[in-house]
Amino acid sequence: MPYWDWQLDWQDITKAPIWDGEHGFGSTGVPDKSARAILSGYCVTDGPFKDIMIPYLDEKHYPHCLSRGFLQGEELKNQSMMISPDALESLLSLDDYESFNLGLEHGPHLAIPRSIRGDFSLLTAPSGKLLSTCNVAHN
């Protein structure tokens, strides 16, 4: 089972080994003329989840392929700074819970899904249960 220690990949999480198509969860979605973009992502075309169909998009029944669309360039760099060792150290040095909680929520907690995009952008990001349900229904 792959494990992702995202702190090691903070400079560019899209290059992390976890996104490898053979040994990880598969890479970013690839734009395809026949596929519509889902939350700035396209169908995942490699890895163990390449053929997974997701039945919902947020709360709406909207069957679609599992999608990702990694950020690039300056936008990715900006999100990466939120999970840098310095940013995490600053969070851990805060004296009160409210400041820590808000800093965590609006920093590292959001930086990952904002960098991966697609289905990972939503609060309802596909879980193992949802994926296995979709896989059974799809086959």
Backbone as JSON, one array per atom type, in Angstrom:
{
  "sequence": "MPYWDWQLDWQDITKAPIWDGEHGFGSTGVPDKSARAILSGYCVTDGPFKDIMIPYLDEKHYPHCLSRGFLQGEELKNQSMMISPDALESLLSLDDYESFNLGLEHGPHLAIPRSIRGDFSLLTAPSGKLLSTCNVAHN",
  "N": [[0.84, -1.17, 0.0], [0.77, 2.1, -0.99], [2.28, 4.92, 0.62], [2.09, 8.32, 1.48], [4.19, 10.78, 2.36], [3.74, 13.83, 2.43], [5.17, 16.01, 3.29], [7.78, 15.65, 2.51], [7.73, 16.24, -0.14], [7.15, 18.87, -0.56], [8.03, 21.0, -2.19], [7.17, 20.5, -4.76], [4.45, 18.95, -5.01], [3.24, 17.55, -7.01], [5.11, 16.01, -8.25], [5.6, 13.9, -6.63], [6.35, 10.53, -5.61], [4.02, 9.11, -5.11], [2.19, 9.61, -7.08], [2.87, 8.04, -9.2], [2.2, 6.01, -12.03], [2.51, 3.25, -12.01], [3.4, 2.28, -9.47], [2.06, 3.84, -7.68], [-0.78, 5.96, -7.08], [-1.53, 6.8, -9.56], [-1.29, 9.31, -12.13], [-1.77, 12.82, -13.0], [-4.84, 13.96, -14.49], [-5.43, 13.72, -18.01], [-5.96, 16.01, -20.56], [-8.58, 15.48, -22.84], [-10.22, 15.46, -25.87], [-12.74, 14.31, -25.97], [-13.61, 14.26, -23.37], [-15.14, 16.01, -20.71], [-14.01, 18.67, -18.66], [-13.64, 18.27, -15.17], [-13.97, 20.13, -12.47], [-11.53, 21.53, -13.02], [-9.96, 19.36, -13.74], [-9.1, 16.29, -15.44], [-9.94, 13.0, -16.75], [-8.31, 10.4, -15.0], [-5.7, 8.57, -16.33], [-3.94, 6.49, -15.86], [-2.54, 4.05, -13.57], [-4.01, 2.45, -10.6], [-6.62, 3.45, -10.38], [-7.63, 4.25, -12.8], [-9.89, 3.49, -14.29], [-12.05, 4.07, -12.76], [-15.33, 5.04, -11.94], [-17.09, 7.79, -10.72], [-19.95, 8.42, -8.89], [-21.09, 10.81, -7.93], [-20.93, 14.4, -7.97], [-19.99, 16.56, -5.81], [-22.9, 17.17, -4.15], [-24.59, 16.37, -6.09], [-26.0, 13.96, -8.29], [-23.92, 12.78, -10.63], [-22.49, 11.05, -12.68], [-19.13, 10.31, -13.47], [-15.71, 10.08, -14.64], [-12.93, 9.43, -12.44], [-11.18, 12.31, -11.63], [-8.28, 14.4, -12.02], [-6.21, 17.3, -11.93], [-3.4, 18.62, -11.92], [-2.03, 21.56, -10.51], [0.14, 24.06, -11.96], [3.24, 25.85, -12.48], [3.44, 29.2, -11.25], [1.14, 29.26, -9.64], [1.12, 26.69, -8.47], [3.52, 26.87, -7.07], [2.87, 28.84, -5.18], [0.92, 27.5, -3.64], [2.51, 25.43, -2.7], [4.21, 26.72, -0.95], [2.67, 26.95, 1.3], [2.85, 24.53, 2.57], [5.42, 24.28, 3.25], [8.43, 23.55, 5.17], [9.05, 25.79, 6.78], [6.59, 27.16, 6.92], [5.02, 25.25, 8.25], [6.41, 25.05, 10.65], [5.99, 27.63, 11.65], [3.23, 27.53, 12.09], [3.13, 25.55, 14.12], [4.29, 26.92, 16.17], [2.45, 28.69, 17.14], [0.52, 30.21, 19.74], [-2.17, 29.96, 20.52], [-5.16, 27.99, 20.18], [-7.21, 28.71, 18.34], [-5.94, 30.4, 16.44], [-4.03, 28.57, 15.48], [-5.74, 26.54, 14.43], [-7.2, 27.95, 12.41], [-5.05, 28.77, 10.83], [-4.02, 26.3, 10.01], [-6.24, 25.2, 8.61], [-6.61, 27.09, 6.51], [-4.19, 27.03, 5.3], [-1.97, 24.56, 4.98], [-3.95, 22.5, 4.96], [-5.74, 23.16, 2.88], [-4.01, 23.54, 0.76], [-3.12, 21.15, -0.42], [-5.46, 19.83, -1.72], [-6.06, 21.97, -3.43], [-3.88, 21.96, -5.09], [-4.01, 19.51, -6.36], [-6.55, 19.29, -7.48], [-9.47, 18.65, -9.57], [-11.57, 15.89, -8.72], [-10.57, 15.81, -6.14], [-10.84, 18.32, -5.17], [-13.19, 18.78, -3.82], [-15.24, 18.75, -0.81], [-16.36, 16.33, -0.63], [-14.5, 14.53, -1.58], [-13.56, 11.57, -3.3], [-13.88, 8.66, -1.39], [-12.49, 5.57, -0.05], [-14.65, 3.8, 0.29], [-16.59, 4.91, -1.41], [-15.23, 4.72, -3.86], [-14.91, 1.93, -4.11], [-17.57, 1.15, -4.22], [-18.34, 2.38, -6.58], [-16.69, 1.03, -8.36], [-17.66, -1.59, -8.24], [-20.25, -1.15, -9.16], [-19.65, -0.25, -11.68], [-18.47, -2.36, -13.04]],
  "CA": [[0.0, 0.0, 0.0], [1.57, 3.32, -1.02], [2.15, 5.91, 1.68], [2.57, 9.61, 1.02], [4.64, 11.77, 3.33], [3.74, 15.02, 1.59], [6.16, 16.99, 3.75], [9.03, 15.44, 1.76], [7.52, 16.68, -1.52], [6.49, 20.17, -0.48], [8.43, 21.92, -3.25], [6.3, 20.21, -5.9], [3.77, 17.7, -4.65], [2.81, 16.83, -8.21], [6.21, 15.12, -8.65], [5.76, 12.9, -5.58], [6.24, 9.15, -6.08], [2.66, 8.59, -4.92], [1.44, 9.81, -8.33], [3.39, 7.15, -10.23], [1.16, 5.19, -12.61], [2.72, 1.82, -11.78], [3.56, 1.96, -8.06], [1.3, 4.77, -6.85], [-2.21, 6.13, -7.33], [-1.77, 7.32, -10.91], [-0.88, 10.71, -12.3], [-2.78, 13.82, -13.27], [-5.71, 13.7, -15.63], [-4.92, 14.19, -19.29], [-7.03, 16.58, -21.38], [-9.03, 14.64, -23.93], [-11.28, 16.19, -26.56], [-14.03, 13.69, -25.73], [-13.96, 14.33, -21.95], [-15.34, 17.33, -20.12], [-13.23, 18.95, -17.45], [-14.34, 18.19, -13.9], [-13.28, 20.93, -11.47], [-10.17, 21.78, -13.53], [-9.24, 18.1, -13.89], [-9.55, 15.37, -16.49], [-9.91, 11.58, -16.37], [-7.04, 9.77, -14.68], [-5.48, 7.6, -17.41], [-3.02, 5.43, -15.48], [-2.62, 3.66, -12.17], [-5.08, 1.53, -10.21], [-7.94, 4.08, -10.38], [-7.87, 4.83, -14.12], [-11.2, 3.16, -14.83], [-13.06, 4.29, -11.72], [-16.4, 6.01, -12.19], [-17.58, 8.43, -9.51], [-21.37, 8.7, -9.15], [-21.54, 12.14, -7.5], [-20.08, 15.57, -8.0], [-20.5, 17.23, -4.62], [-24.14, 16.52, -3.72], [-25.39, 16.09, -7.29], [-25.7, 12.72, -9.02], [-23.23, 13.23, -11.84], [-21.48, 10.02, -12.96], [-17.97, 10.78, -14.24], [-14.45, 9.42, -14.32], [-12.1, 10.06, -11.42], [-10.4, 13.34, -12.33], [-7.25, 15.21, -11.38], [-5.62, 18.3, -12.82], [-2.38, 19.25, -11.09], [-1.62, 22.94, -10.75], [1.48, 24.22, -12.52], [3.83, 27.18, -12.47], [3.4, 30.08, -10.09], [0.04, 28.85, -8.76], [1.6, 25.55, -7.7], [4.55, 27.36, -6.15], [2.18, 29.54, -4.09], [0.32, 26.49, -2.77], [3.62, 24.68, -2.08], [4.76, 27.51, 0.17], [1.82, 26.75, 2.47], [3.23, 23.29, 3.23], [6.88, 24.29, 3.43], [8.84, 23.37, 6.56], [8.95, 27.07, 7.51], [5.18, 27.44, 7.18], [4.57, 24.31, 9.28], [7.05, 25.46, 11.91], [5.27, 28.82, 12.12], [1.95, 27.06, 12.64], [3.35, 24.83, 15.37], [4.74, 27.84, 17.21], [1.34, 29.55, 17.58], [0.19, 30.02, 21.16], [-3.58, 29.68, 20.81], [-5.77, 27.0, 19.31], [-7.96, 29.33, 17.25], [-4.99, 30.81, 15.41], [-3.49, 27.35, 14.9], [-6.78, 25.89, 13.64], [-7.45, 28.73, 11.19], [-3.83, 28.71, 10.01], [-3.95, 24.96, 9.43], [-7.33, 25.06, 7.65], [-6.43, 27.96, 5.35], [-2.84, 26.83, 4.77], [-1.67, 23.22, 4.5], [-5.13, 21.68, 4.72], [-6.3, 23.5, 1.57], [-2.98, 23.57, -0.29], [-3.05, 19.86, -1.11], [-6.52, 19.69, -2.72], [-5.97, 23.03, -4.45], [-2.81, 21.59, -6.01], [-4.38, 18.29, -7.09], [-7.79, 19.67, -8.16], [-10.39, 17.59, -9.98], [-12.43, 15.39, -7.65], [-9.95, 16.06, -4.84], [-11.17, 19.69, -4.79], [-14.44, 18.84, -3.08], [-15.33, 18.17, 0.52], [-16.78, 14.94, -0.82], [-13.46, 13.81, -2.35], [-13.87, 10.15, -3.27], [-13.29, 7.85, -0.33], [-12.35, 4.16, -0.41], [-15.98, 3.19, 0.2], [-17.22, 5.41, -2.63], [-14.54, 4.16, -5.0], [-15.22, 0.51, -4.28], [-18.96, 1.08, -4.64], [-18.36, 2.74, -8.0], [-16.03, -0.01, -9.13], [-18.59, -2.71, -8.33], [-21.35, -0.74, -10.01], [-19.13, -0.02, -13.02], [-18.09, -3.63, -13.68]],
  "C": [[0.9, 1.24, 0.0], [1.27, 4.25, 0.16], [2.75, 7.21, 1.19], [2.92, 10.49, 2.19], [4.83, 13.07, 2.57], [4.73, 16.07, 2.03], [7.48, 16.86, 2.99], [8.94, 16.02, 0.35], [6.97, 18.1, -1.61], [6.86, 21.11, -1.62], [7.64, 21.72, -4.53], [5.61, 18.89, -5.66], [3.33, 16.91, -5.87], [3.89, 15.87, -8.73], [6.45, 14.01, -7.63], [5.61, 11.49, -6.15], [4.83, 8.56, -5.96], [1.82, 8.71, -6.19], [1.95, 8.96, -9.48], [2.26, 6.23, -10.73], [1.3, 3.7, -12.34], [2.74, 1.46, -10.3], [2.76, 2.86, -7.13], [-0.17, 4.8, -7.23], [-2.54, 6.63, -8.73], [-1.52, 8.81, -10.95], [-2.07, 11.64, -12.52], [-3.66, 13.39, -14.43], [-5.14, 14.31, -16.89], [-6.08, 14.76, -20.11], [-7.32, 15.7, -22.6], [-10.21, 15.36, -24.57], [-12.67, 15.61, -26.28], [-14.49, 13.8, -24.28], [-14.12, 15.78, -21.5], [-14.49, 17.48, -18.88], [-14.14, 18.87, -16.23], [-13.5, 18.95, -12.88], [-11.79, 21.12, -11.81], [-9.33, 20.51, -13.61], [-9.85, 17.27, -15.0], [-9.4, 13.94, -16.0], [-8.48, 11.11, -16.11], [-6.85, 8.6, -15.65], [-4.49, 6.49, -17.08], [-3.18, 5.12, -14.0], [-3.86, 2.84, -11.86], [-6.49, 2.13, -10.28], [-8.33, 4.65, -11.74], [-9.26, 4.56, -14.68], [-12.34, 3.38, -13.83], [-14.07, 5.35, -12.17], [-16.92, 6.49, -10.84], [-19.03, 8.83, -9.75], [-21.82, 10.13, -8.82], [-20.48, 13.19, -7.74], [-20.66, 16.5, -6.95], [-21.78, 16.51, -4.2], [-25.02, 16.1, -4.9], [-24.99, 14.76, -7.91], [-25.17, 13.12, -10.38], [-22.13, 12.21, -12.15], [-20.36, 10.56, -13.87], [-16.74, 9.98, -13.83], [-13.75, 10.15, -13.18], [-11.2, 11.07, -12.12], [-9.39, 14.01, -11.41], [-6.74, 16.2, -12.41], [-4.61, 19.12, -12.05], [-2.13, 20.7, -11.51], [-0.21, 22.96, -11.34], [1.96, 25.64, -12.27], [3.7, 27.91, -11.15], [2.28, 29.71, -9.11], [0.45, 27.67, -7.89], [2.63, 25.99, -6.67], [3.9, 28.06, -4.95], [1.54, 28.55, -3.11], [1.41, 25.7, -2.03], [4.19, 25.42, -0.88], [3.94, 27.32, 1.45], [2.13, 25.45, 3.21], [4.74, 23.17, 3.4], [7.23, 24.04, 4.9], [8.73, 24.65, 7.38], [7.5, 27.39, 7.87], [4.64, 26.52, 8.29], [5.16, 24.65, 10.64], [6.36, 26.68, 12.49], [3.92, 28.44, 12.73], [2.13, 26.41, 14.0], [3.8, 25.74, 16.51], [3.63, 28.77, 17.71], [0.91, 29.18, 18.99], [-1.26, 29.63, 21.42], [-4.2, 28.78, 19.74], [-6.48, 27.63, 18.12], [-7.04, 29.76, 16.11], [-4.39, 29.6, 14.69], [-4.51, 26.7, 13.96], [-7.04, 26.64, 12.33], [-6.24, 28.7, 10.26], [-3.68, 27.36, 9.31], [-5.0, 24.79, 8.33], [-7.08, 25.86, 6.37], [-5.04, 27.85, 4.73], [-2.67, 25.42, 4.24], [-2.9, 22.38, 4.16], [-5.75, 21.94, 3.34], [-5.28, 23.43, 0.44], [-2.93, 22.27, -1.09], [-4.18, 19.72, -2.13], [-6.5, 20.78, -3.79], [-4.88, 22.72, -5.47], [-3.18, 20.4, -6.87], [-5.6, 18.54, -7.97], [-8.61, 18.46, -8.61], [-11.27, 17.17, -8.82], [-11.88, 15.67, -6.26], [-10.27, 17.47, -4.33], [-12.35, 19.79, -3.83], [-14.33, 18.29, -1.66], [-15.73, 16.71, 0.45], [-15.77, 14.17, -1.66], [-13.68, 12.32, -2.2], [-13.13, 9.4, -2.17], [-13.18, 6.41, -0.82], [-13.7, 3.49, -0.59], [-16.66, 3.61, -1.1], [-16.56, 4.79, -3.85], [-14.88, 2.69, -5.19], [-16.65, 0.3, -4.69], [-19.05, 1.36, -6.13], [-17.76, 1.62, -8.84], [-16.95, -1.22, -9.29], [-19.71, -2.37, -9.28], [-20.9, -0.61, -11.48], [-18.85, -1.33, -13.76], [-19.28, -4.45, -14.08]]
}
